Amino acid sequence: MKRILDNIINDSRDSANTGKVADYIPELAKANPQALGICVTTLDGKEYYAGDYDTKFTIQSISKVITLMVAILENGAEYVFSKVGMEPTELAFNSITNLETSPQKRPLNPMINAGAIAVTSLLNGKTPEDKINTILNLTRKICENDSITINEEVYRSEKATGNRNRALAYYMKSNGIFDGDIEEILDVYFKACSMEVTCRDLARIGAMLANDGVLISGERIVSRDICRIIKTIMVTCGMYDASGKFAVHIGIPAKSGVGGGIMAAVPRRMGIGLVGPALDSKGNSSGGLKALELLSREFDLSIF
Ligand code: DON
């Protein structure tokens, strides 16, 4: 396995070189575009690594999976999906267009920025600190890693420049999609995106989903039904407007982030975490996608 992963990373480095590090959040532009790493966690707890697997990066949109999980645990799936849809979109992750054209003007799904901000507005907790602590603690628990923290520089950079997200939030508020203080909701969203992880942490999240809500330690975190909902939405919306091509070529429930991470869950087999900060035009890791494609082919991982 180790040798296969080494080869996969080496064979994916050229693809990483075709991508570009996200710079619309200024702090992300400091990432090393050449970094490329992978961790695979099998459901019996074995971990395999290759490449720059110890690179730290911010979880970014992969946090949308955790936030959705918290919102469903606190409010039930029916309520959450009365506020946000479950349909894919051919538009970019930060597009505003669908908020005007979609039925009921609600965000199309919880994986695009508008949808994740709407989901964040549903979280219980008296203060923004309570809400981010719930997300952070669940992430630590799933990753079995208490040292996960928020990267303050990335958080501040997002907060200072996140005007597209502000626009999405104000537009949704004007349409009555949610109530509440927008800066407080965005603060929780920006902090969740700024949690700093490694590909080992992402592999653990993937393994929990692959194992229908049960950690490697045997502890159940969420129900099988919540995992089913989340994995389905990862398939249809997790890689944004590249989700269809990804399903055809790779075929694994997955979620990407502009920090360069990809988290993937192969049902009943393994969790996979990848890092490669150089992104393609859709905001997905170029090298990570190539590595995942090679891994999927090597072990016949497509669920289809
Ligand atoms: O809100 C943003 O734009 C970022 N914090 C997260 C976007 C993201 O990760 C999209 N993923 N590919």
Boltz pocket constraint, residues with backbone or C-beta under 6 A from the ligand:
constraints:
  - pocket:
      binder: B
      contacts: [[A, 59], [A, 60], [A, 61], [A, 62], [A, 93], [A, 94], [A, 113], [A, 158], [A, 165], [A, 189], [A, 193], [A, 256], [A, 257], [A, 258], [A, 259], [A, 282], [A, 283], [A, 284]]
      max_distance: 6.0
